[in-house]
Amino acid sequence: MASRQRLYWALVFALGVGLRLALFSGYGLGDDPNFFQSYSSILRSRAYNPADHYQMRFGLWVPVVGSMRLLGVTEAGFIGAITACSIANLVLVYMLARQEWERPWAMLAMGLAAVYPLDVLCSTLFAPDMILATYCFTALWLYRKALGAEEGGASRRAWAGASALFLFFGFVSKPWVMLVGPLFAVEAVRHGRRGWGCTLVTGGGFALLVAGYLGWQQVRFGDWLYHISVENPVSIFRPYSREILLDYPRMLFARNEYGAYFAGYYPHALVLLAVVFVRRARAAGKWTAFFAIMLAGLAALPAHREKGQWVLLIPHIFRYLPLVSIPLCLALAAYVREGLLRHRGVGAAMTVGFVGLSIVECVALTAPTRDAFGEQRRAIAVLRDFPEEPVSCNDFFSFRFMSFAQGSQGARRVRVVRAEDPARRQALFAAIKDGIVVTGGSSLPWYGCPRCTANLGAFQVPATWALIREFDGPLTGYRAEPQRLWRVSAAAAEAHALLEERPEPEASVSSCARWSTGATTRSRPRSAKRSCATRRRRSAASCSAGRASPWCAAAGGAGSVCSRSTSRPRPTRPRCATTSSSSRWQRPHAPT
């Protein structure tokens, strides 16, 4: 029996890991360039910059920089710490559930976390709150472990001390660590006097660590709350309003702009089951209460009073919601357990169907980021074939290109086309005289700037632009035009003009024929006779060689044959006939 349960556990765990890796999104959200620049600079310089508020989040950058050191300065290295914490949270959900229920119900909770759409999405995006959730709920598990340990044992104090340490890791990451405070308070009250020792060690240890950190900031920077002060200039606060307070509930319960649900149907199922089993709320509703408390805190905090009114930190972004993913999955598991205990057959069938529906929702939810960021990767792969050409593109494409450019030379190639106004953008396009131009394509799917994308719009592409590659992608809210790569070259335009000026090869050969047959009334000069003979010999030689000059390729005439002079290469049309008069740019046949 034990071996079979271990097999089931491994299968559920593999499902969660495989789903996350299969639906990889990667680098590309709005703040990613700032995080990447800050944390890669720490990796290069081996020191942090206290003036950069991103680098004052020690609990975040330590694992991220460690991942980049291990996996390299790549998307996998940048996202690796987030993915690792998402996978660790699967085990954490199991261990938290195991403190309350038997093994099968703990595996049920882990299974629900494995296919939870929001965590699957954020596991391969740069969602720092995934790391914060790991710190907070590891601390809670350790605290509950200490409360359940034998009284008077050294292990009990060790568990409690470790809980304080993980709470401190959360504190030096983001101020949202305070949202788990009510959970610790409920556990402390529930255990009464028996848990006072553990509460003292955890609470006192956490207080000492925080006091030491604040004291270090006072000595080092002259400010007790320097880690908050350094963020104030870039923080945005708005007065409380109903619209702002309902941001996160709306994200959880309503469809997003692309028709998917961030949380799948988890909150809907939780509300439905809570109503059906309302009489079991005392036994099954603890995690539901924890989830509601944390969601309310996330929606209403942090805040302060300013100019006679309370103001709230914004914006509210979906990637902050992984902090409440663990209590949501445990709350749903508690009510699903109640249903399975009463109606095992029907409950099992509905649970399997719910898991399948959640997997489908995972695919739909991750589609925009997988599509948008994947297209950018493919475009950059093509640009590597032109290592010396300058690249003109919009801001967000340039961020990705510069972040993963091979060396500083690659970053210096970028010329940013920054204009939200179409007329201004067209003027910038017209001023480009050389290099590669990236137009159209996807903007950031969620909170980007669609009007900042370098779309062509009504711009008439000049003759100096040659299309290199066009990527097939559906036109959506984040993609108004297909992504195209153009090569701009004045030499190519000159080659086209020269081709238009030269006479048709058929006219030249027929002229020679008229001279040779005496079709004209004038006598034929000897020099003209030699010229026609030479022309025919060159035509036959070029056809038999079947080679194309680079000037022909620049002019768009693949497979055409060009002559070269001693002064400079000059493009010319093919000197031999093809299978039809309208296909003279095909590869020439051998002369007859």
HUUR-V390141 format. One record per residue. N is the residue number from 1. SS is DSSP state (H for helix, E for strand, C for the rest). Layout:
# HUUR-V390141
N|SS, N|SS
This chain:
# HUUR-V390141
1|C, 2|H, 3|H, 4|H, 5|H, 6|H, 7|H, 8|H, 9|H, 10|H, 11|H, 12|H, 13|H, 14|H, 15|H, 16|H, 17|H, 18|H, 19|H, 20|H, 21|H, 22|H, 23|C, 24|C, 25|C, 26|C, 27|C, 28|C, 29|C, 30|C, 31|C, 32|H, 33|H, 34|H, 35|H, 36|H, 37|H, 38|H, 39|H, 40|H, 41|H, 42|H, 43|H, 44|H, 45|H, 46|C, 47|C, 48|C, 49|C, 50|C, 51|C, 52|C, 53|H, 54|H, 55|H, 56|H, 57|C, 58|H, 59|H, 60|H, 61|H, 62|H, 63|H, 64|H, 65|H, 66|H, 67|H, 68|H, 69|H, 70|H, 71|H, 72|C, 73|C, 74|C, 75|H, 76|H, 77|H, 78|H, 79|H, 80|H, 81|H, 82|H, 83|H, 84|H, 85|H, 86|H, 87|H, 88|H, 89|H, 90|H, 91|H, 92|H, 93|H, 94|H, 95|H, 96|H, 97|H, 98|H, 99|C, 100|C, 101|C, 102|C, 103|H, 104|H, 105|H, 106|H, 107|H, 108|H, 109|H, 110|H, 111|H, 112|H, 113|H, 114|H, 115|C, 116|C, 117|H, 118|H, 119|H, 120|H, 121|H, 122|H, 123|C, 124|C, 125|C, 126|C, 127|C, 128|C, 129|H, 130|H, 131|H, 132|H, 133|H, 134|H, 135|H, 136|H, 137|H, 138|H, 139|H, 140|H, 141|H, 142|H, 143|H, 144|H, 145|H, 146|H, 147|H, 148|H, 149|C, 150|C, 151|C, 152|C, 153|C, 154|H, 155|H, 156|H, 157|H, 158|H, 159|H, 160|H, 161|H, 162|H, 163|H, 164|H, 165|H, 166|H, 167|H, 168|H, 169|H, 170|H, 171|H, 172|C, 173|C, 174|C, 175|H, 176|H, 177|H, 178|H, 179|H, 180|H, 181|H, 182|H, 183|H, 184|H, 185|H, 186|H, 187|H, 188|H, 189|H, 190|H, 191|H, 192|H, 193|H, 194|H, 195|H, 196|H, 197|H, 198|H, 199|H, 200|H, 201|H, 202|H, 203|H, 204|H, 205|H, 206|H, 207|H, 208|H, 209|H, 210|H, 211|H, 212|H, 213|H, 214|H, 215|H, 216|H, 217|H, 218|H, 219|H, 220|H, 221|H, 222|C, 223|C, 224|C, 225|C, 226|H, 227|H, 228|H, 229|H, 230|H, 231|H, 232|H, 233|C, 234|C, 235|C, 236|E, 237|E, 238|E, 239|E, 240|C, 241|C, 242|H, 243|H, 244|H, 245|H, 246|C, 247|H, 248|H, 249|H, 250|H, 251|H, 252|H, 253|H, 254|C, 255|C, 256|C, 257|C, 258|C, 259|C, 260|C, 261|C, 262|C, 263|C, 264|C, 265|C, 266|H, 267|H, 268|H, 269|H, 270|H, 271|H, 272|H, 273|H, 274|H, 275|H, 276|H, 277|C, 278|H, 279|H, 280|H, 281|H, 282|H, 283|H, 284|H, 285|C, 286|H, 287|H, 288|H, 289|H, 290|H, 291|H, 292|H, 293|H, 294|H, 295|H, 296|H, 297|H, 298|H, 299|H, 300|H, 301|C, 302|C, 303|E, 304|E, 305|E, 306|E, 307|C, 308|C, 309|E, 310|E, 311|E, 312|E, 313|E, 314|E, 315|C, 316|C, 317|C, 318|H, 319|H, 320|H, 321|H, 322|H, 323|H, 324|H, 325|H, 326|H, 327|H, 328|H, 329|H, 330|H, 331|H, 332|H, 333|H, 334|H, 335|H, 336|H, 337|H, 338|H, 339|H, 340|H, 341|H, 342|H, 343|C, 344|H, 345|H, 346|H, 347|H, 348|H, 349|H, 350|H, 351|H, 352|H, 353|H, 354|H, 355|H, 356|H, 357|H, 358|H, 359|H, 360|H, 361|H, 362|H, 363|H, 364|H, 365|H, 366|H, 367|H, 368|H, 369|H, 370|H, 371|H, 372|H, 373|H, 374|H, 375|H, 376|H, 377|H, 378|H, 379|H, 380|H, 381|H, 382|H, 383|H, 384|C, 385|C, 386|C, 387|C, 388|C, 389|C, 390|C, 391|E, 392|E, 393|E, 394|C, 395|H, 396|H, 397|H, 398|H, 399|H, 400|H, 401|H, 402|H, 403|H, 404|C, 405|C, 406|C, 407|C, 408|H, 409|H, 410|H, 411|H, 412|H, 413|C, 414|E, 415|E, 416|E, 417|C, 418|C, 419|C, 420|C, 421|C, 422|H, 423|H, 424|H, 425|H, 426|H, 427|H, 428|H, 429|H, 430|H, 431|C, 432|C, 433|C, 434|C, 435|E, 436|E, 437|E, 438|E, 439|E, 440|C, 441|C, 442|E, 443|C, 444|C, 445|C, 446|C, 447|C, 448|C, 449|C, 450|H, 451|H, 452|H, 453|C, 454|C, 455|C, 456|C, 457|C, 458|C, 459|C, 460|C, 461|C, 462|C, 463|C, 464|C, 465|E, 466|E, 467|E, 468|E, 469|E, 470|E, 471|C, 472|C, 473|C, 474|C, 475|C, 476|E, 477|C, 478|C, 479|E, 480|C, 481|C, 482|C, 483|C, 484|E, 485|E, 486|E, 487|E, 488|E, 489|C, 490|H, 491|H, 492|H, 493|H, 494|H, 495|H, 496|H, 497|H, 498|H, 499|H, 500|H, 501|H, 502|C, 503|C, 504|C, 505|H, 506|H, 507|H, 508|H, 509|H, 510|H, 511|H, 512|H, 513|H, 514|H, 515|H, 516|H, 517|H, 518|C, 519|C, 520|C, 521|C, 522|C, 523|C, 524|C, 525|C, 526|H, 527|H, 528|H, 529|H, 530|H, 531|H, 532|H, 533|H, 534|H, 535|H, 536|H, 537|H, 538|H, 539|H, 540|H, 541|H, 542|H, 543|H, 544|H, 545|H, 546|C, 547|C, 548|C, 549|C, 550|H, 551|H, 552|H, 553|H, 554|H, 555|C, 556|C, 557|C, 558|C, 559|C, 560|C, 561|C, 562|C, 563|C, 564|E, 565|C, 566|C, 567|C, 568|C, 569|E, 570|C, 571|C, 572|C, 573|C, 574|C, 575|C, 576|C, 577|C, 578|C, 579|C, 580|C, 581|C, 582|C, 583|C, 584|C, 585|C, 586|C, 587|C, 588|C, 589|C, 590|C, 591|C, 592|C
